[in-house]
């Protein structure tokens, strides 16, 4: 390493461009984390990706996949109306 370094052209701030993701620290229950890691192993995706997808769906219910429970509710309402 040089005895003196020239920082006259240096820039302050982050060296990497933002990627649209932010690193955070979060506490999750052990059973929740275990379940996501098991699902990740079965699906071939990362557990953090699965957590992110789940959070995204919870923020936008209209984009959520139709579950058996939702389908039962819709069918029940339609049969009562008929």
C-alpha positions, 0 to 999 in steps of 0.5 A, a space after each residue: 500500500 502507498 504511504 500516501 493515497 490521493 482521495 481528491 477524486 473520491 466520492 462520499 456515500 454508497 459504492 454500490 447502486 441501489 437494487 430496490 432491496 434494503 437489508 434489515 434485522 427482523 425477529 421471527 418466531 422459530 417455527 415460522 422461520 423453520 416452516 419457510 426454510 422447509 418450503 424453500 427447500 421443497 420449492 427450490 427458492 430461497 426462504 427470504 424470497 418466500 417471506 418476501 412473496 408472502 408479505 407482498 401478497 398480504 399487502 395486495 389481497 387482489 393479487 393473492 392466489 385463490 385458496 380452497 377457503 376462499 373458493 368455498 366461501 365464494 361457492 357458498 355465497 353463490 349457492 345461497 344466491 341461487 
